[in-house]
């Protein structure tokens, strides 16, 4: 089990950051992702695996003018 923005999400072996984003339907192009307080770069979403029990924070950046 993972915590994604303080909400539980079922974990599976080999789960990546991209899998979490898809499971939670996060599609906004400007996101900041932390896994256990480590910043994950966008280029690493498909290759960064997440361990069972991890804490994932997804932050939406707001821009405008």
PyMOL CGO cylinders between C-alpha atoms (Angstrom):
from pymol import cmd
from pymol.cgo import CYLINDER

trace = [
    CYLINDER, 0.00, 0.00, 0.00, 1.20, 3.50, -0.87, 0.3, 1, 1, 1, 1, 1, 1,
    CYLINDER, 1.20, 3.50, -0.87, 0.09, 6.90, 0.34, 0.3, 1, 1, 1, 1, 1, 1,
    CYLINDER, 0.09, 6.90, 0.34, -0.45, 9.36, -2.49, 0.3, 1, 1, 1, 1, 1, 1,
    CYLINDER, -0.45, 9.36, -2.49, -1.25, 12.82, -1.18, 0.3, 1, 1, 1, 1, 1, 1,
    CYLINDER, -1.25, 12.82, -1.18, -2.31, 11.12, 2.07, 0.3, 1, 1, 1, 1, 1, 1,
    CYLINDER, -2.31, 11.12, 2.07, -4.74, 8.76, 0.26, 0.3, 1, 1, 1, 1, 1, 1,
    CYLINDER, -4.74, 8.76, 0.26, -4.07, 4.99, 0.07, 0.3, 1, 1, 1, 1, 1, 1,
    CYLINDER, -4.07, 4.99, 0.07, -3.27, 3.35, -3.27, 0.3, 1, 1, 1, 1, 1, 1,
    CYLINDER, -3.27, 3.35, -3.27, -2.79, -0.36, -3.86, 0.3, 1, 1, 1, 1, 1, 1,
    CYLINDER, -2.79, -0.36, -3.86, 0.86, -1.18, -4.59, 0.3, 1, 1, 1, 1, 1, 1,
    CYLINDER, 0.86, -1.18, -4.59, 2.14, -3.78, -7.08, 0.3, 1, 1, 1, 1, 1, 1,
    CYLINDER, 2.14, -3.78, -7.08, 5.62, -5.09, -7.81, 0.3, 1, 1, 1, 1, 1, 1,
    CYLINDER, 5.62, -5.09, -7.81, 7.52, -2.93, -10.29, 0.3, 1, 1, 1, 1, 1, 1,
    CYLINDER, 7.52, -2.93, -10.29, 5.21, 0.06, -9.81, 0.3, 1, 1, 1, 1, 1, 1,
    CYLINDER, 5.21, 0.06, -9.81, 6.65, 3.28, -11.27, 0.3, 1, 1, 1, 1, 1, 1,
    CYLINDER, 6.65, 3.28, -11.27, 5.90, 6.95, -10.74, 0.3, 1, 1, 1, 1, 1, 1,
    CYLINDER, 5.90, 6.95, -10.74, 4.08, 6.92, -14.09, 0.3, 1, 1, 1, 1, 1, 1,
    CYLINDER, 4.08, 6.92, -14.09, 1.86, 4.06, -12.84, 0.3, 1, 1, 1, 1, 1, 1,
    CYLINDER, 1.86, 4.06, -12.84, 0.88, 6.13, -9.81, 0.3, 1, 1, 1, 1, 1, 1,
    CYLINDER, 0.88, 6.13, -9.81, 0.07, 9.16, -11.95, 0.3, 1, 1, 1, 1, 1, 1,
    CYLINDER, 0.07, 9.16, -11.95, -2.08, 7.04, -14.26, 0.3, 1, 1, 1, 1, 1, 1,
    CYLINDER, -2.08, 7.04, -14.26, -3.85, 5.31, -11.36, 0.3, 1, 1, 1, 1, 1, 1,
    CYLINDER, -3.85, 5.31, -11.36, -4.77, 8.68, -9.88, 0.3, 1, 1, 1, 1, 1, 1,
    CYLINDER, -4.77, 8.68, -9.88, -5.54, 10.21, -13.27, 0.3, 1, 1, 1, 1, 1, 1,
    CYLINDER, -5.54, 10.21, -13.27, -2.99, 13.02, -12.86, 0.3, 1, 1, 1, 1, 1, 1,
    CYLINDER, -2.99, 13.02, -12.86, -2.62, 14.59, -16.31, 0.3, 1, 1, 1, 1, 1, 1,
    CYLINDER, -2.62, 14.59, -16.31, -1.60, 18.16, -15.53, 0.3, 1, 1, 1, 1, 1, 1,
    CYLINDER, -1.60, 18.16, -15.53, 1.67, 18.92, -17.38, 0.3, 1, 1, 1, 1, 1, 1,
    CYLINDER, 1.67, 18.92, -17.38, 3.35, 20.79, -14.51, 0.3, 1, 1, 1, 1, 1, 1,
    CYLINDER, 3.35, 20.79, -14.51, 3.76, 18.48, -11.53, 0.3, 1, 1, 1, 1, 1, 1,
    CYLINDER, 3.76, 18.48, -11.53, 6.31, 18.16, -8.77, 0.3, 1, 1, 1, 1, 1, 1,
    CYLINDER, 6.31, 18.16, -8.77, 6.67, 14.58, -7.51, 0.3, 1, 1, 1, 1, 1, 1,
    CYLINDER, 6.67, 14.58, -7.51, 8.34, 13.52, -4.26, 0.3, 1, 1, 1, 1, 1, 1,
    CYLINDER, 8.34, 13.52, -4.26, 8.73, 9.89, -3.23, 0.3, 1, 1, 1, 1, 1, 1,
    CYLINDER, 8.73, 9.89, -3.23, 9.75, 9.55, 0.42, 0.3, 1, 1, 1, 1, 1, 1,
    CYLINDER, 9.75, 9.55, 0.42, 10.91, 13.20, 0.28, 0.3, 1, 1, 1, 1, 1, 1,
    CYLINDER, 10.91, 13.20, 0.28, 13.13, 12.62, -2.79, 0.3, 1, 1, 1, 1, 1, 1,
    CYLINDER, 13.13, 12.62, -2.79, 12.40, 14.78, -5.83, 0.3, 1, 1, 1, 1, 1, 1,
    CYLINDER, 12.40, 14.78, -5.83, 11.68, 12.74, -8.97, 0.3, 1, 1, 1, 1, 1, 1,
    CYLINDER, 11.68, 12.74, -8.97, 12.43, 14.42, -12.30, 0.3, 1, 1, 1, 1, 1, 1,
    CYLINDER, 12.43, 14.42, -12.30, 9.90, 14.17, -15.12, 0.3, 1, 1, 1, 1, 1, 1,
    CYLINDER, 9.90, 14.17, -15.12, 12.41, 12.29, -17.31, 0.3, 1, 1, 1, 1, 1, 1,
    CYLINDER, 12.41, 12.29, -17.31, 12.53, 9.56, -14.62, 0.3, 1, 1, 1, 1, 1, 1,
    CYLINDER, 12.53, 9.56, -14.62, 8.77, 8.96, -14.16, 0.3, 1, 1, 1, 1, 1, 1,
    CYLINDER, 8.77, 8.96, -14.16, 8.83, 5.80, -16.30, 0.3, 1, 1, 1, 1, 1, 1,
    CYLINDER, 8.83, 5.80, -16.30, 11.93, 4.28, -14.71, 0.3, 1, 1, 1, 1, 1, 1,
    CYLINDER, 11.93, 4.28, -14.71, 11.65, 5.20, -11.03, 0.3, 1, 1, 1, 1, 1, 1,
    CYLINDER, 11.65, 5.20, -11.03, 10.10, 2.31, -9.14, 0.3, 1, 1, 1, 1, 1, 1,
    CYLINDER, 10.10, 2.31, -9.14, 8.26, 2.81, -5.90, 0.3, 1, 1, 1, 1, 1, 1,
    CYLINDER, 8.26, 2.81, -5.90, 8.52, 0.47, -2.93, 0.3, 1, 1, 1, 1, 1, 1,
    CYLINDER, 8.52, 0.47, -2.93, 5.61, -0.80, -0.90, 0.3, 1, 1, 1, 1, 1, 1,
    CYLINDER, 5.61, -0.80, -0.90, 4.80, 1.62, 1.92, 0.3, 1, 1, 1, 1, 1, 1,
    CYLINDER, 4.80, 1.62, 1.92, 6.21, 4.67, 0.12, 0.3, 1, 1, 1, 1, 1, 1,
    CYLINDER, 6.21, 4.67, 0.12, 4.82, 8.16, 0.63, 0.3, 1, 1, 1, 1, 1, 1,
    CYLINDER, 4.82, 8.16, 0.63, 4.22, 9.97, -2.65, 0.3, 1, 1, 1, 1, 1, 1,
    CYLINDER, 4.22, 9.97, -2.65, 3.43, 13.67, -2.88, 0.3, 1, 1, 1, 1, 1, 1,
    CYLINDER, 3.43, 13.67, -2.88, 2.08, 15.13, -6.12, 0.3, 1, 1, 1, 1, 1, 1,
    CYLINDER, 2.08, 15.13, -6.12, 2.01, 18.92, -6.26, 0.3, 1, 1, 1, 1, 1, 1,
    CYLINDER, 2.01, 18.92, -6.26, 0.31, 20.83, -9.08, 0.3, 1, 1, 1, 1, 1, 1,
    CYLINDER, 0.31, 20.83, -9.08, 2.16, 23.97, -10.12, 0.3, 1, 1, 1, 1, 1, 1,
    CYLINDER, 2.16, 23.97, -10.12, -0.04, 26.92, -10.94, 0.3, 1, 1, 1, 1, 1, 1,
    CYLINDER, -0.04, 26.92, -10.94, 0.98, 29.52, -13.49, 0.3, 1, 1, 1, 1, 1, 1,
    CYLINDER, 0.98, 29.52, -13.49, -0.74, 32.44, -15.03, 0.3, 1, 1, 1, 1, 1, 1,
    CYLINDER, -0.74, 32.44, -15.03, -0.49, 36.05, -15.71, 0.3, 1, 1, 1, 1, 1, 1,
]
cmd.load_cgo(trace, "trace")
